[in-house]
Amino acid sequence: MSASPRIALLCSGLGHIRRGHEVFARDLFDLLKPDLDVTLFKGGGEPAERELVIPNLPRNSPALAGVHALASPRWMAAAQEQERLRAEGESFAWGALPALLAGGYDIVHTLEREVCSALWVNRHLFARTPRILWSNGGAIPARHQPPCDAVQEHTAANLAQSQQGKAFLIPHGVDTRRFHPGVASDYRQRHGIPPDAFVVITVGSICYWHKRTDHVIREVAAVPGAWLLVVGQETADTPAIRALGEQLMPGRIVFDSLPHDELPQAYAAADVFTLGSLHETFGIVYIEAMAMGLPVVCTQHANQRQIVQQGEFLDMSRPGALSAVLAGRSRSQWKVLGAAGLEVVRQHYDLRVLTHRYYEAYARIAGLTPAPLPRWTPYRSLRMKAAHLIRRLLPGCG
């Protein structure tokens, strides 16, 4: 491309954890860097060409082990995780600011809401105001979205509830050069899984509150002779979930944590993919599995119906629904469904197919007039004087 805009791509979690969010950032950077002037700002790992490691307070830092959150006991773990995410995002934004100010970027593409908000309120520090693009990775509706110049949505359902006039749709993608049905794998042999065993795989954080790994274990345990591969990052819930698996499926369950580059080995060892979550904003693991030729069994949420298109959709909250589907299809039927899903990926989610859409989106955003900076007005002056007076009159506000 001629006159390519300078792009800063920011992901605070990259280098700390492995989720779909971070996979998206890494794959997008690798996709764009041959042809665009893009720099990756990441929260951890090693620096590399056009990759900056930004100092921050990681969500998994021991310093955040004692987070106090205002929540009921049932939701305490989720509330504490949100506070850790906020601390990471805000510290990352401030850590990135010096390089952003010096970089002369046309577009700052942020993946975390906290990072986007922090950069927006500090736009006045830039000599030349960049356009701030936010990728909505959490299906957040317009009323709760951070201020920005443009919003990337990943599904049509999310686009419909986003900021009209600012939002556009580009789905997540998958590198079909790494994820494809021809991947050779010795994963079964390494883990003692019989060659003719029926194997189900689930990929995601091993936890109760979102991925519902315990639900998947109970359902697959009820399918005679079935094996289960549980692949993902460990959480505070993992020891109890591991114990449940070993109790219900002794000798038929494998827990593993793999670098993303090695995930195709695990997918290639399975016959069916499933995820226990009741909703996902997108779910990159769905399209990774489909790219490997695996049939997908998932929630019947509107997002997943739009994304997966060719899969088995069911009420994941209903006990027995998943086990009934897994036990009720023949291998030949699963293969037909897997082939249909593979074609969906080739048409809609191959990263190489999506490349031109990113080029077009960045060119359009770079051409936008940045949102105006705050201006001095009599009304703003009155508000500032009132706030100053309140601080002087009220104890503890000075």
C-alpha positions in Angstrom: 0.0 0.0 0.0 1.2 3.5 -0.7 1.0 6.2 2.0 0.4 3.5 4.6 -0.9 4.9 7.9 1.3 4.3 11.0 -0.6 1.9 13.3 0.0 1.1 17.0 -1.7 -2.2 18.0 -2.0 -2.5 21.8 -2.8 -5.6 23.8 -2.0 -5.6 27.5 -2.6 -9.3 28.1 -0.3 -10.5 25.3 2.7 -12.1 26.9 0.9 -12.7 30.2 -2.0 -15.1 29.3 -3.3 -17.1 26.4 -6.9 -16.4 25.5 -8.7 -15.7 22.2 -8.2 -12.0 22.8 -4.4 -12.3 22.8 -4.4 -14.8 19.9 -6.3 -12.2 17.9 -3.7 -9.5 18.6 -0.8 -11.8 17.7 -2.4 -13.1 14.5 -3.5 -9.7 13.4 0.0 -8.3 13.9 1.6 -11.2 12.0 -0.9 -10.7 9.3 -0.4 -7.0 8.8 3.3 -6.4 9.4 4.6 -7.5 5.9 2.6 -4.7 4.2 1.6 -2.1 6.8 3.6 0.1 9.2 2.4 -1.5 12.4 4.0 -1.7 15.8 2.8 -4.2 18.5 2.6 -3.0 22.1 2.4 -6.0 24.4 2.2 -6.6 28.1 4.9 -9.3 28.4 7.3 -11.6 26.6 10.4 -10.5 24.8 11.0 -7.4 22.6 11.4 -8.1 18.9 11.4 -6.2 15.7 8.4 -3.7 15.8 7.3 -5.3 19.1 7.5 -3.3 22.3 7.1 -4.7 25.8 5.3 -2.2 27.9 5.8 -2.0 31.7 2.5 -2.7 33.6 0.9 -4.4 36.5 -0.2 -7.8 35.1 -3.5 -9.3 36.1 -1.8 -12.4 37.3 0.7 -10.5 39.5 1.1 -11.8 43.1 0.7 -8.1 44.1 -3.0 -8.4 43.1 -3.7 -11.6 45.0 -5.5 -9.8 47.8 -7.9 -7.7 45.7 -11.0 -6.5 47.6 -14.1 -6.4 45.4 -17.6 -5.4 46.2 -19.6 -8.5 45.2 -21.6 -11.4 46.5 -19.6 -14.6 47.4 -21.1 -16.2 44.3 -19.6 -13.6 42.0 -16.5 -12.6 44.0 -14.0 -14.5 41.8 -15.4 -12.8 38.7 -15.4 -9.3 40.4 -11.8 -9.8 41.5 -10.8 -10.8 38.0 -12.4 -7.6 36.6 -10.4 -5.5 39.1 -7.2 -7.2 38.0 -8.0 -6.5 34.4 -8.6 -2.9 35.2 -5.3 -2.5 37.0 -3.5 -4.2 34.1 -5.2 -2.1 31.5 -4.7 1.3 33.2 -1.1 0.7 34.1 -0.4 -0.6 30.6 -1.9 2.6 29.1 0.3 4.8 31.1 3.3 2.6 30.4 2.6 2.8 26.6 2.1 6.6 26.6 5.7 7.7 26.1 6.3 5.5 23.1 2.9 6.5 21.6 3.6 10.2 22.1 7.0 9.8 20.3 5.8 7.4 17.6 3.7 9.7 15.4 1.0 7.1 14.9 -2.0 7.8 12.8 -4.1 5.1 14.4 -4.0 3.6 17.9 -5.8 0.3 17.8 -6.6 -0.8 21.3 -8.1 -4.2 22.4 -8.9 -3.4 26.1 -11.6 -1.0 27.2 -9.5 0.4 30.1 -6.6 1.2 27.7 -8.9 2.9 25.3 -10.5 5.1 28.0 -7.2 6.1 29.5 -5.7 7.1 26.1 -8.9 9.0 25.1 -8.8 11.3 28.0 -5.1 12.0 27.3 -5.4 12.8 23.6 -4.5 16.4 24.4 -0.9 15.2 25.1 -0.3 14.3 21.5 1.3 16.8 19.2 -0.9 15.3 16.4 -4.0 13.7 17.6 -4.3 10.0 16.5 -7.5 8.2 15.6 -8.4 5.7 18.4 -9.8 2.4 17.2 -11.2 0.0 19.8 -11.9 -3.7 19.1 -15.0 -4.7 21.1 -13.9 -8.1 22.5 -16.7 -8.3 25.1 -20.0 -7.7 23.3 -20.3 -4.5 25.2 -23.3 -2.4 24.0 -23.0 1.2 22.9 -24.0 2.8 26.2 -21.1 1.1 28.0 -18.4 1.4 25.3 -15.4 3.7 25.8 -15.2 6.9 23.8 -13.2 6.4 20.6 -13.1 7.3 16.9 -14.1 3.9 15.6 -15.3 0.5 16.9 -14.5 -2.9 15.4 -17.2 -5.5 16.1 -16.7 -9.2 15.4 -20.3 -10.3 14.8 -23.5 -9.0 13.2 -25.4 -9.2 16.5 -22.8 -7.0 18.3 -22.7 -4.6 15.4 -26.4 -4.0 15.7 -26.0 -2.8 19.3 -22.8 -0.8 18.8 -22.2 2.9 18.2 -23.9 3.8 14.9 -21.7 5.6 12.5 -18.5 4.5 14.2 -18.8 0.7 14.2 -17.8 -1.7 11.4 -17.6 -5.5 11.2 -14.6 -7.6 10.7 -14.8 -11.1 12.4 -11.9 -12.9 14.1 -9.9 -15.0 11.7 -7.7 -18.1 11.8 -4.4 -18.9 10.2 -5.4 -21.9 8.0 -1.7 -22.5 7.2 -1.4 -23.7 10.8 -4.9 -25.0 11.5 -6.0 -27.4 8.9 -7.1 -31.1 8.7 -3.8 -32.3 7.4 -1.8 -31.6 10.6 0.2 -34.7 11.6 -0.1 -35.5 15.3 1.2 -38.1 17.8 -0.8 -36.6 20.6 -2.9 -39.7 21.2 0.2 -41.9 21.4 1.9 -39.5 23.8 -1.0 -39.5 26.2 -2.0 -43.2 25.9 -5.2 -42.6 24.1 -6.4 -45.7 22.0 -6.3 -45.1 18.2 -10.0 -46.0 17.9 -11.3 -44.0 20.9 -13.9 -41.4 20.5 -12.3 -38.2 21.7 -13.9 -34.9 22.6 -11.8 -31.7 23.1 -12.5 -28.5 24.9 -10.1 -25.5 24.8 -10.3 -22.5 27.1 -9.5 -21.4 30.7 -10.1 -24.3 33.1 -12.7 -22.7 35.3 -16.3 -22.8 36.6 -17.7 -19.4 36.0 -17.4 -18.9 32.2 -16.1 -21.9 30.3 -17.9 -24.2 32.7 -15.3 -26.9 32.3 -16.9 -28.9 35.1 -20.1 -29.1 33.1 -18.3 -30.5 30.1 -16.6 -33.1 32.2 -19.9 -34.4 33.7 -21.5 -34.6 30.2 -18.6 -36.4 28.5 -18.2 -38.7 31.5 -21.8 -39.9 30.8 -20.8 -41.0 27.2 -19.6 -44.7 27.4 -16.0 -45.0 26.4 -15.5 -41.4 25.4 -12.2 -39.6 26.2 -11.9 -35.9 27.0 -9.0 -33.5 26.3 -9.2 -30.4 28.5 -6.7 -27.9 27.1 -6.3 -24.4 28.5 -4.8 -22.0 31.0 -5.1 -22.9 34.7 -7.1 -20.8 37.1 -7.9 -20.9 40.8 -10.7 -23.4 40.0 -8.4 -25.8 38.1 -7.3 -28.1 41.0 -10.9 -28.9 42.0 -11.9 -29.4 38.3 -9.0 -31.7 37.8 -10.0 -33.7 40.8 -13.6 -33.9 39.4 -12.3 -35.2 36.1 -10.1 -37.9 37.7 -13.1 -39.0 39.8 -15.7 -39.2 37.0 -13.4 -40.2 34.1 -10.4 -42.1 35.6 -8.1 -43.0 32.8 -10.2 -41.2 30.1 -9.3 -37.6 30.6 -6.2 -35.5 29.8 -5.5 -32.0 31.2 -3.0 -30.0 29.3 -1.7 -26.5 28.8 -0.1 -25.8 25.4 1.5 -22.8 23.6 -0.8 -21.6 20.9 1.5 -22.9 18.2 1.1 -26.5 19.5 -2.7 -26.4 19.8 -3.2 -28.0 16.3 -1.6 -31.2 17.7 -4.3 -31.5 20.3 -7.2 -30.6 17.9 -5.9 -33.2 15.5 -6.2 -35.9 18.2 -9.9 -35.3 18.6 -13.2 -36.2 16.9 -15.5 -33.5 18.2 -15.0 -30.0 19.7 -17.2 -28.5 22.4 -17.2 -25.6 24.8 -19.4 -25.4 28.0 -19.9 -21.6 28.0 -23.5 -20.3 27.7 -22.3 -17.3 25.6 -19.2 -16.1 23.9 -18.5 -12.7 22.3 -16.9 -14.7 19.5 -14.9 -17.7 20.5 -11.8 -18.1 18.4 -11.5 -21.7 19.5 -14.7 -22.5 17.5 -13.2 -21.5 14.2 -9.8 -23.0 15.1 -11.6 -26.3 15.6 -13.6 -25.9 12.4 -10.4 -25.1 10.5 -9.1 -28.5 11.7 -12.2 -30.2 10.3 -13.7 -30.8 13.7 -17.5 -30.7 14.2 -18.5 -28.2 16.8 -21.1 -28.6 19.6 -21.9 -25.3 21.3 -24.4 -23.0 23.0 -27.4 -22.0 21.0 -26.6 -18.3 21.7 -27.3 -16.0 18.7 -23.6 -15.1 18.3 -22.6 -18.7 18.1 -25.3 -19.5 15.5 -24.1 -16.6 13.4 -20.4 -17.5 13.8 -20.3 -21.3 13.6 -23.2 -21.6 11.2 -22.7 -25.4 10.6 -22.7 -27.0 14.1 -24.8 -28.7 16.8 -26.4 -25.9 18.8 -28.0 -26.8 22.2 -29.0 -25.5 25.6 -25.7 -25.9 27.4 -27.4 -25.1 30.7 -29.5 -28.3 30.5 -28.0 -31.4 32.1 -27.8 -34.3 29.7 -28.2 -32.2 26.5 -24.5 -32.4 25.6 -24.1 -36.1 26.4 -27.2 -37.0 24.4 -25.8 -35.2 21.3 -22.4 -36.7 21.7 -23.8 -40.2 22.1 -26.5 -39.9 19.4 -24.4 -39.2 16.3 -22.3 -41.7 14.3 -18.7 -40.9 13.3 -19.7 -40.6 9.7 -22.3 -37.9 10.7 -19.7 -36.1 12.7 -17.4 -36.1 9.7 -20.0 -34.6 7.4 -20.6 -31.8 9.9 -16.9 -31.2 10.3 -16.5 -30.8 6.5 -19.3 -28.3 6.4 -17.7 -26.2 9.2 -14.4 -26.3 7.3 -16.0 -24.7 4.3 -17.4 -22.0 6.5 -13.9 -21.1 7.7 -12.5 -21.1 4.3 -15.1 -18.6 3.1 -15.4 -16.3 6.1 -12.6 -16.7 8.6 -9.3 -17.4 6.7 -7.0 -14.5 7.8 -5.7 -14.2 4.3 -9.2 -13.6 3.1 -9.7 -10.9 5.8 -6.5 -9.0 5.0 -7.9 -6.6 2.4 -10.8 -5.7 4.8 -8.2 -4.5 7.4 -6.4 -2.5 4.8 -9.6 -0.8 3.8 -10.7 -0.1 7.4 -7.3 1.4 8.4 -7.2 3.6 5.3 -10.8 4.8 6.0 -10.1 5.5 9.7 -6.8 7.3 9.0 -8.8 9.6 6.8 -11.3 10.5 9.5 -11.1 13.9 11.2 -10.2 13.1 14.8 -12.8 13.9 17.4 -12.2 17.5 18.7 -10.3 18.1 21.8 -12.0 19.7 24.8 -12.3 23.5 24.3 -12.3 26.3 26.8 -15.9 27.7 27.1 -17.7 29.8 29.7 -19.7 26.8 30.7 -16.5 24.7 31.3 -15.0 27.6 33.2 -18.1 27.8 35.5 -17.9 24.0 36.1 -14.2 24.2 37.1 -14.8 27.2 39.4 -17.7 25.3 41.1 -15.6 22.2 41.6 -12.8 24.3 43.1 -15.2 26.0 45.5 -16.6 22.6 46.6 -13.1 21.4 47.3 -12.4 24.4 49.5 -15.7 24.2 51.4 -16.0 20.4 52.1 -13.6 18.8 54.6 -11.4 16.1 53.0 -11.9 17.4 49.4 -8.9 19.7 49.3 
